[in-house]
Amino acid sequence: MSTVMTFGVLSGLSPIPEPIPKAIVTSVLGITAPKPLVVGLAVGLHLIYGGAFGALLARFTPAVTILKGIYLGVTLWLLVQLGVLPVLGWGVFGTTVTPRIAATTLALHLVYGVVLGWTLDRNSTRVRTPGSTGVN
């Protein structure tokens, strides 16, 4: 998602004024550093909390599915919309900047949820157990 957000901002296609993780690093954490360092910290932060929530889903959900991944993605999206964006001064659902932020970030979080659920799906027939022939 960090890559897609950064591409969208740089290309002018995104309604987001700057990637949210970068805004967190500069505005909330107050880090002022050279741009490459700030971007590196932002991407690292985004990967860490995205990976941490994925790990929590895998650890505490016996049967991870695409639907559960989507639920996690939507839950994280709501946390961003109701918690992070207001702290950044963008308003609930980003409405002080543009209402398109909500739809754009929802699409990104849905992709995150689908990919996470698909890759962690333990009930899939494509997963082989040790000693299996792979034939059902």
N, C-alpha and C positions, 0 to 999 in steps of 0.2 A: 504494500500500500504506500509506503514511503516513496518508492520509485515512481509510482503512478501519480501521486500528489505532486512531487517535484516536477515531473514532466509537464503535468497540467498547468502548474503555476508558470513555469518557464515558457511554455508555448502560448500562454494567454487563454487557454481553453477552460481553465478552472475558475470558478467563481470565488475560490478561497484566495484571500490576499497573500498569504504565505502558508506553507505547510504547517499544520497544527503542531506537530512535534517541535518544529523550529520556533514557533511562537511561544510554546511552553518553555523552551530553553532560554529564550531571550527575555520574555515578559515575566513569566512566573518565577523562574529560577534566577533571573537577573544576571545571566552570564553574558558578559561583553568580551568577545574574543574575536580573532580573525574569522572571517566567514567560513573557510574550510573546516575549522575546528567546531564552530557552532553547528554546521550542517552534519558533521560527523557525530557529534553528541546527540543531535536530534534523531538521526537515523538509528544510532545505537540504542537510544532510549525507546524508540518505537519498536525496534526488534526485540528488545528485552521484555517490554510489557506484553507485546503480542505473543511472544514465545512463552512467557510465564502463564498467561491465561490459557494458552493451548495445552501446556503441561498440566495445569490444574484440571482442565476438562478431561484429559487422558487419565489422570490419576484417580479422580473421584467419580468418573462415570464408567460403569462397567461395560456398557455398549455404546460407544461413540458412533453417531450416525451423522449424515449430512444435515438432517433436521436439527439435531442438537448443536451442531456447529453454527447453523443459521441463528438459533436462539442465542448462542453466545455472542455472535456478531452483532445482533440487534441490541442485546443488553449492553455491550460495550459502546455501541453507537448512542444509546440513550444516556449513558454516563457522560459521554463527551458533550452531547447536546445540552444536558441539564446541569452539568457541573463545570466542565472545562471551558466551553465557549463563553459562558457568562463571566468567568474569572478573567478570560482574555479581553473582556470588554466587547465581545461580538454579540452578546445577547443570547437568550435561550433560542436554540435552533439557528443561531447565527443571523437572526432577523435584523440586527442593527447594521449588518454589512449587506447581506442579501439572503432572501429565503432559499435561494438555490443551494446554499451551503448544506442544508439539511438533506436534500435529495442526493447531492453529490456524495456526501460522506456516507449516507445510507447504502448507496450502490457499492462503495468500496468495502464497507463492513459486511455486506451480503456476500461479496466475492470472498473475503477473508473467511467467513463462516462456512461457505460451501467447500472451499479448498481445504480448510482445517478438518471439517467433518469427513470429507472424502478420503483424505490421507490417513486419518486416524480410525476409519471404519474397521472395527475388529470382526464384524460379522460377514465381511465380504468373502466371496469365494476365491478372490485373487490372492488371499493370504494363505501361505502354506505353513503347516506345522512341521517341526523337525521329524524326519522319517516318512513324511507323506510323499505320495507319488504325484500329487497335484491333480489326480483324476478324481472326479466326484462320482 
